[in-house]
Amino acid sequence: MSCSGLLWLHRGDLFHRALLPLYRSTNVRALSHGRRMSPGLKDSYRVLQLPADGDSSQAEVRDAYHLLAKLYHPDSGAPTADAALFARIEEAYRAVLAHLARQKYASQYSTQAGGEEDDPSKGNAFQHRQYINYEGVGSGTPSQRERQYRQFRVDRATDQVLEYRRKEMERSAADEGAMIERDIRIRSRQTKITQAVERLVEDLIQESMARGDFQNLSGSGKPLSKFQHNPYADPATHNLNRILIDNGYQPEWIVLQKEIRENLAKLRAGLLKARAQLGDPMMPQEQLKWQERCGNFAVDLANLNKRVDTFNLIVPLLNQQQVHFSLKREVERATREDKEQREDRKRREKEQRQKERERESDMAQNSRQGLFAWMQNLLK
């Protein structure tokens, strides 16, 4: 084989072994040259109140951002809160984090590149792998760069979610503030209208009194009659009580007395209904059911007696206090009422049957008289 053929076959190998180290060393120097910062990056360090030499760690940057967020965040409640300044702080924080990430990736890449230069066998990667793009993030082998790029995307997505939540909270807070302001404005307008109407009515009353429109009333010049039932009552107290009664207010002991009365009527009605469903006289099975129903009634009656005790403690008048309800008397009352209802029912049924018999006899008599009249007419 000629020399030109050998050169043609080994052209790629010569290019890879001779030029690739130079290319890698140039890129490493370009990435690791982190001391030379742009004016915008220096301004970001200045906004975060960090040294401009770029030696701050991620923890220091994060602490500085948190401290400034507590001072200038719109939702912090601090007197120094400023939305525009906080937006600049957040932008500077993101720029500094990106710069630190680039420095970290550059240092890792330079370390791996130095190891590959020491070991020539590790530099025999395919040429097309040098052009895999991960948005300029990561260093090392393609698999390492892929893992670093995935982590970078996760961090970026987390930051975007937090930013979206922050904007949503600010928007909701603004909407809530607008609603509160609108409600206050509506209430103030209603109050102004009410006050204006009251002033107008008062002015009309004063004008009518000045013209003498109220002098022709039947009670003009006479004392008010609303305190005749108790001339020693305080007018202010009387008016206050009247206003409370007109608006449906009732003292606690009156409400409790009404509840006791309603519950007692309901319990008595239930016991009477249970007795009416049984026979008279009762069979053994019906007697067991009646005893069970009386036991349940005793429990309900005991609870009602507890409410009676509470009522007796809060009632202001001694003659309004109540005594406990007796189970024996209530059962006898239900039995007596059931007996009266049964007798009344039998009496009504007897009267109804008697009326039916009288109606039937009248109809039969009328039919006979009609038959006799027809026969007489026929014989004529």
Secondary structure by P-SEA (a helix, b strand, c coil): ccaaaaaaaaaaaaaaaccaaaaaaaaaaaaaccccccaaaaaaaaaacccccccccaaaaaaaaaaaaaccccccccccccaaaaaaaaaaaaaaaaaaaaaaaaaaaaaaaaaaaacccccccccccccccccccccccaaaaaaaaaaaaaaaaaaaaaaaaaaaaaaaaaaaaaaaaaaaaaaaaaaaaaaaaaaaaaaaaaaaaaacccccccccccccccccccccccaaaaaaaaaaaaaccccaaaaaaaaaaaaaaaaaaaaaaaaaaccccccaaaaaaaaaaaaaaaaaaaaaaaaaaaaaacccccccccccccaaaaaaaaaaaaaaaaaaaaaaaaaaaaaaaaaaaaaaaaaaaaaaaaaaaaac
